[in-house]
Amino acid sequence: MIGFYFDGKKYYMEDNSENENVFYVMKGEQKQLADVKAKINSLSAAEKDSLDSWSKRYSEVYMRKLKSEVYDRIFSKEKNGIAIISAFPTEDYSFTGAEFKILNFSKKTIKYITFNFYGKNAVKDRVGINMSRKGIGPVESLASGAWSFDNVWLTDIVETLKLVSVNIIYMDGSKRTVTITDKHWLDQEDLDRLNSLMD
């Protein structure tokens, strides 16, 4: 077995002479597993210990950097009070529905949230009038919420939707209207990456 560090933890790879897996190191240089085994086998015991210690430290530093970058991308949305993770039409035979997912950055719990939007066809023309659908919470602070609405459009030509704004009512009775711009969108992959890095 060959020991190595990744995400601050030690892993092991089977030391199999028939394994011809290719991997890449810095600057895109291509290596074979055999190259690593040969190099490691040529080291003294002290050099192996030093390499093991250095690899662990480097991996931990790299993981802290990754966490920081993802954390910054996510929490740069905090000042907006809400982040939109997804908003898209859903197909249902001759009708079209809509799905929405948000992250609540407010310190308050969302009671109700109304999505204001319109659909677009394949050539990006508006389909019909502005639509609104009301989602029921609660959505706690720093929690996500998702809603699915059926039969929003009585047609199957809607390909995308444009989320214009959301009206929020919090559990304490206060209200807020947010006009949605590019700065409100959050990538689900960043959330998944942060969760995996925190495990």
CORWO-V148245 format. One record per run of one state. SS is the DSSP state (hx for helix, st for strand, lp for the rest). FROM is the first residue (numbers start at 0). TO is the last residue. If there is no record, write none. Layout:
ss=[SS	SS]
from=[FROM	FROM]
to=[TO	TO]
This chain:
ss=[lp	st	lp	st	lp	st	lp	hx	lp	st	hx	lp	hx	lp	hx	lp	st	lp	st	lp	st	lp	st	lp	st	lp	st	lp	st	lp	hx	st	lp	hx	lp]
from=[0	1	6	8	13	21	24	25	28	29	32	41	44	75	77	80	81	92	94	104	109	120	125	139	143	153	159	170	174	179	181	184	185	187	198]
to=[0	5	7	12	20	23	24	27	28	31	40	43	74	76	79	80	91	93	103	108	119	124	138	142	152	158	169	173	178	180	183	184	186	197	198]
